[in-house]
């Protein structure tokens, strides 16, 4: 008996101008409410209402649900973050100084502090790393981040791989927590003690020190 192979599904046509405009409005409102109220607590109705949509199912139609909407909001900035990080990695050449590598981690994210939408992105990114059940943001696990971890292993040869992994995870969590705090302060128009340049330099040195900290005596 001959079995006919299933026909390939036809790809969906790209969204037209009207659909793209609706998607942008939904992304704008979701970004604002996710940052203000929380990724899991902001209501779908409030998001669609703020976007000027009468149909509460608009979010599901365009993004497939909350998780797809979160991913799309993060992708707005995440693509640029990944590009900036890859560029800095290229500029490093063969440099494996820990502080230089930490600057590659810090700067692409910290530069999002320069505007309101970037600050909201950082608040959402920090939630996605710390709230159970949310998908890990792709920008924290892309090829350039793996390249960073490989270079750190070359720079810190005396640190066991599992310890290096633990420290790198700590560094990422600490960085996003610090950037979230500064983002809230920036959005609340609070006066900041240091310029962004000084703040970034301090973060780089702190995180480099954390990565290269002496091993416990029992481990060493």
N, CA, C and O of each residue as an XYZ file, in Angstrom:
880
protein
N       0.849     -1.200      0.000
C       0.000      0.000      0.000
C       0.878      1.240      0.000
O       1.785      1.369      0.822
N       0.611      2.134     -0.906
C       1.358      3.387     -0.957
C       0.740      4.401     -0.010
O      -0.469      4.631      0.000
N       1.606      4.988      0.772
C       1.150      6.008      1.722
C       1.577      7.368      1.210
O       2.763      7.628      1.012
N       0.618      8.214      1.004
C       0.904      9.555      0.482
C       1.471     10.442      1.576
O       0.901     10.552      2.661
N       2.590     11.069      1.281
C       3.210     11.974      2.251
C       2.318     13.182      2.470
O       1.711     13.688      1.526
N       2.234     13.648      3.713
C       1.398     14.825      3.974
C       1.938     16.049      3.268
O       3.150     16.241      3.163
N       1.042     16.861      2.795
C       1.452     18.088      2.119
C       2.015     19.083      3.124
O       1.529     19.201      4.249
N       3.044     19.792      2.695
C       3.655     20.797      3.569
C       2.672     21.931      3.805
O       1.969     22.373      2.897
N       2.643     22.383      5.036
C       1.751     23.493      5.368
C       2.218     24.770      4.682
O       3.415     25.054      4.627
N       1.284     25.523      4.170
C       1.640     26.781      3.523
C       1.970     27.817      4.596
O       1.220     27.978      5.559
N       3.096     28.520      4.428
C       3.440     29.547      5.426
C       2.410     30.658      5.432
O       1.842     31.015      4.400
N       2.186     31.193      6.614
C       1.232     32.286      6.728
C       1.801     33.536      6.071
O       3.002     33.787      6.166
N       0.966     34.319      5.410
C       1.462     35.554      4.801
C       1.899     36.536      5.885
O       1.360     36.516      6.991
N       2.867     37.392      5.577
C       3.302     38.376      6.568
C       2.163     39.341      6.893
O       1.321     39.617      6.038
N       2.131     39.849      8.109
C       1.058     40.776      8.478
C       1.117     42.050      7.645
O       2.193     42.532      7.291
N      -0.047     42.578      7.343
C      -0.115     43.810      6.571
C       0.101     45.027      7.448
O       0.277     44.893      8.659
N       0.091     46.214      6.857
C       0.352     47.454      7.608
C      -0.580     47.654      8.796
O      -0.145     48.091      9.861
N      -1.852     47.337      8.617
C      -2.811     47.527      9.715
C      -2.497     46.590     10.880
O      -2.524     46.995     12.043
N      -2.194     45.311     10.545
C      -1.855     44.350     11.594
C      -0.555     44.735     12.293
O      -0.441     44.601     13.512
N       0.415     45.207     11.535
C       1.684     45.629     12.137
C       1.478     46.798     13.095
O       2.085     46.845     14.165
N       0.621     47.739     12.708
C       0.336     48.880     13.574
C      -0.326     48.413     14.863
O      -0.003     48.907     15.943
N      -1.252     47.463     14.753
C      -1.908     46.912     15.944
C      -0.901     46.216     16.841
O      -0.934     46.380     18.061
N      -0.007     45.438     16.244
C       1.012     44.729     17.022
C       1.924     45.696     17.762
O       2.287     45.464     18.915
N       2.293     46.786     17.086
C       3.156     47.779     17.739
C       2.449     48.418     18.928
O       3.066     48.646     19.969
N       1.157     48.708     18.779
C       0.397     49.285     19.890
C       0.311     48.314     21.063
O       0.438     48.718     22.219
N       0.096     47.041     20.765
C       0.042     46.032     21.823
C       1.393     45.895     22.514
O       1.452     45.758     23.736
N       2.476     45.929     21.744
C       3.813     45.845     22.330
C       4.102     47.047     23.221
O       4.681     46.905     24.299
N       3.696     48.231     22.765
C       3.910     49.443     23.567
C       3.184     49.347     24.910
O       3.765     49.618     25.961
N       1.913     48.960     24.862
C       1.135     48.901     26.096
C       1.612     47.758     26.989
O       1.660     47.905     28.210
N       1.962     46.627     26.393
C       2.455     45.499     27.189
C       3.765     45.857     27.869
O       3.961     45.543     29.043
N       4.656     46.505     27.149
C       5.940     46.892     27.739
C       5.727     47.792     28.950
O       6.368     47.620     29.986
N       4.829     48.744     28.808
C       4.572     49.678     29.905
C       3.945     48.964     31.111
O       4.375     49.172     32.246
N       2.937     48.131     30.869
C       2.230     47.491     31.974
C       3.032     46.340     32.581
O       2.963     46.116     33.789
N       3.785     45.613     31.771
C       4.648     44.568     32.321
C       5.674     45.174     33.273
O       5.973     44.599     34.320
N       6.210     46.330     32.910
C       7.203     46.982     33.753
C       6.568     47.546     35.021
O       7.154     47.466     36.101
N       5.366     48.117     34.888
C       4.712     48.756     36.033
C       4.075     47.751     36.986
O       4.212     47.867     38.203
N       3.383     46.773     36.430
C       2.549     45.884     37.244
C       3.104     44.474     37.393
O       2.722     43.750     38.312
N       3.993     44.086     36.507
C       4.542     42.743     36.554
C       4.120     41.925     35.354
O       3.000     42.061     34.862
N       5.019     41.074     34.882
C       4.762     40.283     33.688
C       3.587     39.339     33.887
O       2.809     39.114     32.959
N       3.448     38.785     35.087
C       2.392     37.813     35.330
C       1.097     38.447     35.841
O       0.043     37.813     35.795
N       1.164     39.670     36.321
C      -0.013     40.280     36.942
C      -0.713     41.315     36.058
O      -1.892     41.595     36.274
N      -0.032     41.880     35.084
C      -0.683     42.831     34.177
C      -1.792     42.101     33.420
O      -1.566     41.023     32.871
N      -2.978     42.684     33.392
C      -4.119     41.985     32.792
C      -4.141     42.164     31.275
O      -3.759     43.205     30.740
N      -4.601     41.109     30.606
C      -4.731     41.139     29.157
C      -5.699     42.244     28.745
O      -5.465     42.950     27.763
N      -6.766     42.386     29.486
C      -7.762     43.420     29.156
C      -7.143     44.817     29.220
O      -7.381     45.645     28.341
N      -6.346     45.077     30.264
C      -5.718     46.397     30.371
C      -4.745     46.635     29.213
O      -4.656     47.744     28.686
N      -4.021     45.589     28.826
C      -3.070     45.726     27.722
C      -3.791     46.057     26.427
O      -3.385     46.968     25.706
N      -4.854     45.328     26.128
C      -5.578     45.563     24.880
C      -6.324     46.896     24.900
O      -6.426     47.574     23.877
N      -6.844     47.264     26.069
C      -7.536     48.551     26.174
C      -6.573     49.706     25.964
O      -6.882     50.650     25.237
N      -5.404     49.639     26.599
C      -4.408     50.698     26.431
C      -3.953     50.792     24.975
O      -3.606     51.870     24.491
N      -3.960     49.650     24.282
C      -3.554     49.633     22.877
C      -4.679     50.090     21.953
O      -4.499     50.148     20.737
N      -5.848     50.415     22.528
C      -6.960     50.890     21.718
C      -7.695     49.795     20.980
O      -8.331     50.045     19.956
N      -7.608     48.560     21.504
C      -8.263     47.419     20.855
C      -9.541     47.052     21.606
O      -9.529     46.879     22.824
N     -10.628     46.938     20.876
C     -11.901     46.579     21.502
C     -11.983     45.085     21.799
O     -12.649     44.667     22.746
N     -11.303     44.291     20.988
C     -11.365     42.839     21.132
C     -10.260     42.367     22.071
O      -9.078     42.541     21.772
N     -10.631     41.773     23.197
C      -9.643     41.315     24.177
C      -8.804     40.162     23.663
O      -7.766     39.851     24.248
N      -9.230     39.517     22.577
C      -8.470     38.386     22.034
C      -7.378     38.829     21.060
O      -6.698     37.989     20.470
N      -7.208     40.133     20.887
C      -6.213     40.636     19.930
C      -4.812     40.155     20.278
O      -4.027     39.824     19.389
N      -4.495     40.115     21.575
C      -3.170     39.674     21.989
C      -2.936     38.226     21.577
O      -1.871     37.895     21.055
N      -3.924     37.359     21.807
C      -3.786     35.950     21.446
C      -3.718     35.778     19.934
O      -2.988     34.916     19.442
N      -4.455     36.573     19.205
C      -4.457     36.470     17.743
C      -3.080     36.798     17.176
O      -2.591     36.096     16.290
N      -2.455     37.855     17.678
C      -1.189     38.321     17.103
C       0.039     37.663     17.726
O       1.067     37.525     17.063
N      -0.054     37.255     18.992
C       1.141     36.753     19.686
C       0.977     35.357     20.285
O       1.935     34.801     20.822
N      -0.206     34.796     20.200
C      -0.411     33.447     20.695
C      -0.598     33.333     22.185
O      -0.769     32.226     22.695
N      -0.572     34.452     22.912
C      -0.751     34.425     24.352
C       0.279     35.283     25.059
O       1.087     35.963     24.428
N       0.234     35.237     26.381
C       1.103     36.093     27.192
C       2.588     35.802     26.949
O       3.394     36.723     26.815
N       2.939     34.506     26.894
C       4.347     34.154     26.728
C       4.896     34.677     25.402
O       6.022     35.169     25.339
N       4.092     34.566     24.343
C       4.533     35.083     23.057
C       4.664     36.592     23.057
O       5.550     37.144     22.404
N       3.782     37.260     23.788
C       3.847     38.717     23.885
C       5.092     39.152     24.660
O       5.769     40.104     24.273
N       5.387     38.453     25.750
C       6.596     38.764     26.524
C       7.840     38.604     25.647
O       8.726     39.459     25.641
N       7.890     37.499     24.910
C       9.045     37.252     24.043
C       9.190     38.349     22.992
O      10.303     38.773     22.685
N       8.068     38.807     22.442
C       8.112     39.860     21.424
C       8.565     41.189     22.020
O       9.314     41.931     21.383
N       8.116     41.495     23.238
C       8.552     42.726     23.914
C      10.061     42.688     24.145
O      10.758     43.673     23.898
N      10.561     41.550     24.619
C      11.994     41.424     24.881
C      12.806     41.487     23.590
O      13.909     42.034     23.572
N      12.261     40.929     22.517
C      12.993     40.896     21.250
C      13.217     42.299     20.686
O      14.171     42.524     19.941
N      12.341     43.240     21.040
C      12.509     44.610     20.561
C      13.884     45.162     20.917
O      14.522     45.825     20.098
N      14.337     44.892     22.125
C      15.647     45.373     22.564
C      16.701     44.275     22.501
O      17.882     44.543     22.281
N      16.258     43.036     22.697
C      17.208     41.930     22.783
C      18.051     41.757     21.541
O      19.228     41.408     21.631
N      17.460     41.998     20.377
C      18.222     41.869     19.134
C      19.375     42.862     19.112
O      20.495     42.517     18.737
N      19.092     44.105     19.517
C      20.150     45.128     19.546
C      21.198     44.793     20.606
O      22.392     44.986     20.379
N      20.760     44.295     21.756
C      21.696     43.913     22.812
C      22.659     42.841     22.297
O      23.869     42.941     22.497
N      22.122     41.826     21.638
C      22.948     40.742     21.115
C      23.919     41.255     20.052
O      25.074     40.831     20.010
N      23.455     42.163     19.196
C      24.334     42.730     18.171
C      25.467     43.537     18.794
O      26.620     43.419     18.380
N      25.135     44.361     19.792
C      26.159     45.168     20.463
C      27.180     44.271     21.160
O      28.380     44.547     21.131
N      26.697     43.198     21.784
C      27.602     42.288     22.483
C      28.538     41.589     21.504
O      29.735     41.461     21.761
N      27.986     41.140     20.381
C      28.811     40.477     19.370
C      29.872     41.431     18.820
O      31.007     41.025     18.570
N      29.500     42.700     18.631
C      30.452     43.687     18.147
C      31.574     43.905     19.151
O      32.743     43.977     18.773
N      31.222     44.011     20.431
C      32.248     44.189     21.466
C      33.158     42.972     21.549
O      34.360     43.108     21.776
N      32.593     41.789     21.368
C      33.414     40.579     21.377
C      34.431     40.613     20.229
O      35.587     40.225     20.400
N      33.992     41.073     19.076
C      34.893     41.177     17.929
C      36.009     42.179     18.209
O      37.172     41.934     17.885
N      35.644     43.309     18.813
C      36.634     44.341     19.112
C      37.636     43.900     20.163
O      38.749     44.422     20.216
N      37.250     42.943     21.002
C      38.174     42.454     22.034
C      39.396     41.762     21.448
O      40.468     41.773     22.053
N      39.240     41.167     20.283
C      40.343     40.396     19.725
C      40.659     39.212     20.621
O      39.786     38.399     20.923
N      41.911     39.118     21.043
C      42.341     38.011     21.905
C      42.380     38.380     23.384
O      42.905     37.623     24.200
N      41.834     39.525     23.726
C      41.844     39.988     25.115
C      40.985     39.059     25.980
O      39.810     38.829     25.693
N      41.593     38.534     27.039
C      40.822     37.694     27.964
C      40.907     38.232     29.394
O      40.714     37.478     30.348
N      41.195     39.535     29.552
C      41.147     40.115     30.877
C      39.707     40.066     31.397
O      38.763     40.371     30.668
N      39.557     39.686     32.642
C      38.219     39.479     33.196
C      37.394     40.763     33.139
O      36.211     40.724     32.800
N      38.008     41.902     33.469
C      37.270     43.169     33.439
C      36.805     43.493     32.018
O      35.698     44.001     31.834
N      37.626     43.209     31.022
C      37.232     43.452     29.634
C      36.037     42.591     29.255
O      35.123     43.055     28.574
N      36.043     41.337     29.697
C      34.940     40.437     29.406
C      33.668     40.865     30.130
O      32.574     40.757     29.577
N      33.804     41.343     31.345
C      32.637     41.814     32.082
C      32.047     43.070     31.445
O      30.839     43.292     31.513
N      32.884     43.880     30.834
C      32.355     45.063     30.147
C      31.476     44.645     28.967
O      30.477     45.301     28.671
N      31.845     43.567     28.305
C      31.018     43.056     27.213
C      29.658     42.593     27.738
O      28.649     42.715     27.044
N      29.631     42.067     28.953
C      28.374     41.648     29.563
C      27.541     42.867     29.964
O      26.330     42.901     29.748
N      28.201     43.860     30.547
C      27.491     44.981     31.166
C      26.992     46.017     30.162
O      25.815     46.377     30.177
N      27.869     46.492     29.299
C      27.552     47.675     28.498
C      26.323     47.531     27.598
O      25.483     48.431     27.591
N      26.181     46.441     26.841
C      25.006     46.363     25.958
C      23.683     46.450     26.706
O      22.708     46.980     26.173
N      23.636     45.937     27.937
C      22.421     46.036     28.739
C      22.311     47.399     29.413
O      21.241     48.006     29.420
N      23.406     47.876     29.972
C      23.369     49.151     30.690
C      23.034     50.318     29.775
O      22.466     51.311     30.229
N      23.371     50.218     28.517
C      23.042     51.304     27.585
C      21.542     51.438     27.356
O      21.089     52.449     26.819
N      20.776     50.447     27.749
C      19.316     50.543     27.640
C      18.758     51.520     28.671
O      17.585     51.886     28.601
N      19.584     51.946     29.625
C      19.151     52.914     30.629
C      18.936     54.313     30.051
O      18.405     55.189     30.732
N      19.337     54.520     28.828
C      19.340     55.866     28.258
C      17.949     56.393     27.920
O      17.786     57.598     27.730
N      16.940     55.519     27.842
C      15.595     56.013     27.544
C      14.556     55.213     28.319
O      14.862     54.159     28.877
N      13.334     55.716     28.349
C      12.279     55.088     29.148
C      11.962     53.678     28.685
O      11.802     52.774     29.505
N      11.870     53.485     27.385
C      11.529     52.157     26.895
C      12.623     51.153     27.224
O      12.331     49.986     27.486
N      13.879     51.588     27.214
C      14.974     50.717     27.602
C      14.921     50.360     29.073
O      15.207     49.224     29.452
N      14.555     51.325     29.906
C      14.411     51.053     31.341
C      13.304     50.035     31.587
O      13.448     49.138     32.417
N      12.217     50.178     30.870
C      11.132     49.199     31.029
C      11.586     47.805     30.581
O      11.250     46.803     31.211
N      12.338     47.756     29.509
C      12.887     46.475     29.042
C      13.726     45.809     30.126
O      13.603     44.605     30.351
N      14.571     46.576     30.797
C      15.426     46.011     31.845
C      14.607     45.490     33.016
O      14.952     44.467     33.607
N      13.533     46.179     33.352
C      12.654     45.703     34.424
C      11.983     44.385     34.044
O      11.849     43.489     34.877
N      11.567     44.273     32.796
C      10.931     43.037     32.328
C      11.954     41.909     32.243
O      11.663     40.773     32.616
N      13.142     42.218     31.756
C      14.198     41.213     31.628
C      14.547     40.613     32.985
O      14.730     39.402     33.113
N      14.637     41.471     33.991
C      14.966     40.984     35.343
C      13.875     40.062     35.858
O      14.174     39.069     36.521
N      12.623     40.369     35.571
C      11.525     39.492     35.993
C      11.630     38.122     35.325
O      11.430     37.092     35.969
N      11.943     38.120     34.037
C      12.001     36.861     33.295
C      13.124     35.958     33.786
O      13.065     34.741     33.607
N      14.138     36.539     34.398
C      15.221     35.720     34.937
C      14.875     35.175     36.308
O      15.326     34.088     36.671
N      14.087     35.904     37.074
C      13.895     35.554     38.484
C      12.554     34.911     38.807
O      12.428     34.274     39.852
N      11.550     35.053     37.949
C      10.225     34.500     38.251
C      10.119     33.084     37.698
O      10.281     32.892     36.493
N       9.852     32.087     38.540
C       9.708     30.710     38.057
C       8.585     30.599     37.022
O       7.535     31.228     37.153
N       8.826     29.797     36.007
C       7.802     29.565     34.997
C       7.937     30.420     33.760
O       7.343     30.111     32.727
N       8.720     31.511     33.844
C       8.927     32.348     32.672
C      10.125     31.824     31.878
O      11.121     31.388     32.455
N      10.015     31.872     30.571
C      11.089     31.387     29.719
C      12.321     32.282     29.863
O      12.211     33.505     29.949
N      13.495     31.648     29.889
C      14.736     32.410     29.982
C      14.917     33.248     28.721
O      14.782     32.718     27.618
N      15.217     34.534     28.848
C      15.382     35.391     27.677
C      16.504     34.895     26.777
O      17.585     34.555     27.259
N      16.251     34.853     25.467
C      17.232     34.335     24.521
C      18.526     35.137     24.541
O      19.602     34.582     24.318
N      18.434     36.429     24.805
C      19.627     37.277     24.773
C      20.639     36.925     25.867
O      21.793     37.349     25.802
N      20.211     36.152     26.871
C      21.136     35.731     27.926
C      21.767     34.386     27.627
O      22.598     33.904     28.398
N      21.380     33.770     26.508
C      21.883     32.429     26.187
C      22.270     32.306     24.715
O      22.242     31.212     24.150
N      22.631     33.427     24.098
C      22.953     33.353     22.678
C      24.419     32.973     22.474
O      25.144     32.706     23.433
N      24.839     32.954     21.217
C      26.187     32.497     20.875
C      27.269     33.362     21.500
O      28.299     32.848     21.938
N      27.046     34.669     21.547
C      28.074     35.551     22.105
C      28.236     35.336     23.606
O      29.339     35.468     24.136
N      27.141     35.004     24.294
C      27.253     34.720     25.725
C      28.037     33.439     25.964
O      28.816     33.354     26.914
N      27.837     32.436     25.103
C      28.625     31.212     25.228
C      30.094     31.502     24.955
O      30.976     30.954     25.617
N      30.355     32.367     23.976
C      31.732     32.755     23.705
C      32.367     33.456     24.897
O      33.548     33.254     25.181
N      31.588     34.282     25.596
C      32.086     34.946     26.796
C      32.473     33.930     27.869
O      33.522     34.053     28.501
N      31.631     32.940     28.069
C      31.905     31.929     29.088
C      33.162     31.138     28.735
O      33.950     30.790     29.614
N      33.345     30.858     27.449
C      34.554     30.138     27.023
C      35.803     30.971     27.306
O      36.818     30.437     27.754
N      35.732     32.267     27.048
C      36.892     33.126     27.301
C      37.160     33.276     28.798
O      38.311     33.347     29.228
N      36.092     33.322     29.581
C      36.286     33.400     31.027
C      36.994     32.158     31.560
O      37.810     32.247     32.478
N      36.679     31.004     30.984
C      37.354     29.781     31.406
C      38.838     29.838     31.090
O      39.658     29.331     31.856
N      39.190     30.456     29.962
C      40.597     30.620     29.610
C      41.282     31.623     30.527
O      42.458     31.471     30.855
N      40.551     32.639     30.936
C      41.126     33.665     31.810
C      41.258     33.184     33.245
O      42.167     33.601     33.962
N      40.360     32.312     33.662
C      40.311     31.867     35.065
C      40.517     30.357     35.121
O      39.642     29.613     35.563
N      41.678     29.922     34.669
C      41.939     28.487     34.517
C      41.932     27.734     35.841
O      41.731     26.519     35.847
N      42.145     28.415     36.959
C      42.191     27.742     38.256
C      40.809     27.517     38.863
O      40.678     26.865     39.899
N      39.790     28.055     38.221
C      38.433     27.905     38.743
C      37.748     26.731     38.047
O      37.659     26.730     36.819
N      37.261     25.732     38.786
C      36.565     24.599     38.169
C      35.368     25.060     37.346
O      34.744     26.078     37.645
N      35.062     24.299     36.313
C      33.995     24.689     35.380
C      32.657     24.886     36.078
O      31.928     25.824     35.755
N      32.319     24.016     37.034
C      31.015     24.153     37.691
C      30.958     25.401     38.573
O      29.898     26.004     38.742
N      32.116     25.781     39.135
C      32.171     27.002     39.946
C      32.070     28.228     39.030
O      31.396     29.203     39.363
N      32.738     28.171     37.887
C      32.673     29.270     36.934
C      31.227     29.484     36.476
O      30.766     30.620     36.365
N      30.524     28.390     36.216
C      29.116     28.488     35.811
C      28.283     29.141     36.908
O      27.449     30.005     36.635
N      28.516     28.721     38.151
C      27.769     29.287     39.280
C      28.050     30.781     39.418
O      27.135     31.569     39.659
N      29.302     31.165     39.266
C      29.653     32.583     39.396
C      29.082     33.406     38.253
O      28.644     34.539     38.452
N      29.088     32.829     37.047
C      28.545     33.559     35.911
C      27.051     33.777     36.088
O      26.543     34.855     35.779
N      26.345     32.776     36.577
C      24.909     32.929     36.845
C      24.665     33.986     37.917
O      23.712     34.761     37.831
N      25.536     34.012     38.931
C      25.419     35.038     39.963
C      25.633     36.428     39.368
O      24.907     37.372     39.681
N      26.638     36.535     38.509
C      26.959     37.822     37.886
C      25.777     38.342     37.066
O      25.438     39.522     37.146
N      25.154     37.471     36.285
C      24.023     37.885     35.464
C      22.860     38.327     36.345
O      22.244     39.361     36.088
N      22.556     37.544     37.390
C      21.455     37.900     38.290
C      21.741     39.219     39.008
O      20.857     40.066     39.134
N      22.978     39.388     39.477
C      23.345     40.622     40.175
C      23.275     41.822     39.235
O      22.815     42.894     39.627
N      23.731     41.643     37.999
C      23.697     42.726     37.019
C      22.265     43.156     36.720
O      21.956     44.348     36.738
N      21.395     42.195     36.447
C      20.013     42.541     36.121
C      19.288     43.146     37.315
O      18.450     44.032     37.150
N      19.607     42.669     38.520
C      19.011     43.264     39.707
C      19.432     44.711     39.874
O      18.608     45.574     40.175
N      20.731     44.977     39.677
C      21.237     46.340     39.809
C      20.643     47.261     38.740
O      20.268     48.397     39.030
N      20.561     46.763     37.508
C      20.000     47.579     36.426
C      18.512     47.836     36.626
O      18.003     48.893     36.252
N      17.819     46.866     37.216
C      16.390     47.065     37.509
C      16.202     48.166     38.547
O      15.301     48.995     38.420
N      17.045     48.174     39.563
C      16.961     49.217     40.593
C      17.194     50.594     39.965
O      16.464     51.545     40.245
N      18.209     50.687     39.122
C      18.502     51.981     38.500
C      17.403     52.367     37.506
O      17.090     53.548     37.355
N      16.826     51.386     36.838
C      15.733     51.669     35.910
C      14.539     52.257     36.643
O      13.933     53.222     36.177
N      14.199     51.675     37.797
C      13.072     52.219     38.580
C      13.367     53.651     39.004
O      12.500     54.522     38.930
N      14.591     53.886     39.447
C      14.968     55.234     39.862
C      14.883     56.211     38.690
O      14.426     57.343     38.847
N      15.324     55.763     37.521
C      15.282     56.624     36.343
C      13.837     56.921     35.933
O      13.509     58.061     35.602
N      12.988     55.918     35.955
C      11.586     56.118     35.588
C      10.850     56.986     36.603
O       9.920     57.711     36.250
N      11.273     56.909     37.870
C      10.661     57.738     38.916
C      11.322     59.102     39.020
O      11.032     59.870     39.937
N      12.218     59.406     38.073
C      12.949     60.687     37.996
C      13.679     61.017     39.290
O      13.775     62.183     39.673
N      14.194     59.990     39.964
C      14.983     60.219     41.169
C      16.375     60.715     40.788
O      16.892     60.377     39.723
N      16.968     61.507     41.653
C      18.320     61.997     41.415
C      19.303     60.863     41.672
O      19.236     60.192     42.701
N      20.221     60.654     40.723
C      21.195     59.576     40.821
C      22.554     60.146     41.213
O      22.958     61.208     40.740
N      23.248     59.421     42.084
C      24.511     59.934     42.630
C      25.627     59.962     41.591
O      26.479     60.851     41.621
N      25.628     58.999     40.676
C      26.716     58.896     39.696
C      26.178     58.983     38.284
O      25.010     58.686     38.033
N      27.033     59.390     37.366
C      26.674     59.363     35.949
C      26.590     57.907     35.492
O      27.075     57.002     36.172
N      25.971     57.697     34.339
C      25.881     56.344     33.809
C      27.268     55.763     33.542
O      27.498     54.576     33.774
N      28.187     56.587     33.060
C      29.540     56.102     32.757
C      30.231     55.591     34.019
O      30.828     54.515     34.011
N      30.149     56.369     35.108
C      30.759     55.947     36.381
C      30.058     54.696     36.905
O      30.706     53.773     37.397
N      28.741     54.673     36.798
C      27.960     53.535     37.266
C      28.360     52.262     36.526
O      28.535     51.214     37.147
N      28.506     52.345     35.207
C      28.886     51.183     34.408
C      30.284     50.699     34.778
O      30.516     49.500     34.929
N      31.216     51.645     34.923
C      32.586     51.266     35.306
C      32.610     50.540     36.647
O      33.343     49.567     36.822
N      31.806     51.018     37.588
C      31.763     50.386     38.909
C      31.167     48.985     38.815
O      31.665     48.058     39.454
N      30.106     48.823     38.025
C      29.522     47.498     37.837
C      30.534     46.534     37.240
O      30.643     45.389     37.679
N      31.264     46.992     36.250
C      32.265     46.141     35.599
C      33.291     45.645     36.612
O      33.612     44.457     36.647
N      33.802     46.557     37.434
C      34.833     46.167     38.406
C      34.267     45.233     39.476
O      34.933     44.277     39.874
N      33.057     45.496     39.941
C      32.451     44.624     40.952
C      32.233     43.215     40.421
O      32.537     42.234     41.099
N      31.712     43.120     39.221
C      31.419     41.806     38.663
C      32.696     41.057     38.283
O      32.759     39.833     38.396
N      33.705     41.788     37.836
C      34.992     41.148     37.559
C      35.589     40.581     38.845
O      36.159     39.490     38.844
N      35.456     41.325     39.937
C      35.961     40.845     41.228
C      35.208     39.600     41.681
O      35.797     38.688     42.261
N      33.904     39.566     41.413
C      33.115     38.397     41.788
C      33.548     37.169     40.997
O      33.662     36.078     41.558
N      33.789     37.337     39.704
C      34.206     36.201     38.884
C      35.579     35.668     39.312
O      35.806     34.458     39.298
N      36.473     36.551     39.685
C      37.855     36.154     39.987
C      38.118     36.002     41.474
O      39.276     35.886     41.875
N      37.093     35.997     42.298
C      37.278     35.874     43.752
C      38.034     34.587     44.103
O      37.881     33.575     43.419
N      38.854     34.620     45.170
C      39.597     33.411     45.574
C      38.656     32.251     45.873
O      37.542     32.449     46.360
N      39.104     31.070     45.585
C      38.330     29.888     45.905
C      38.350     29.632     47.414
O      39.329     29.974     48.076
N      37.297     29.041     47.967
C      37.335     28.644     49.376
C      38.506     27.701     49.637
O      38.896     26.937     48.754
N      39.067     27.750     50.845
C      40.240     26.934     51.162
C      39.971     25.443     50.949
O      40.828     24.737     50.418
N      38.814     24.963     51.348
C      38.518     23.552     51.212
C      38.431     23.142     49.745
O      38.776     22.017     49.386
N      37.967     24.064     48.901
C      37.870     23.745     47.469
C      39.236     23.812     46.812
O      39.573     22.992     45.958
N      40.023     24.813     47.228
C      41.345     24.987     46.632
C      42.297     23.907     47.050
O      43.455     23.910     46.633
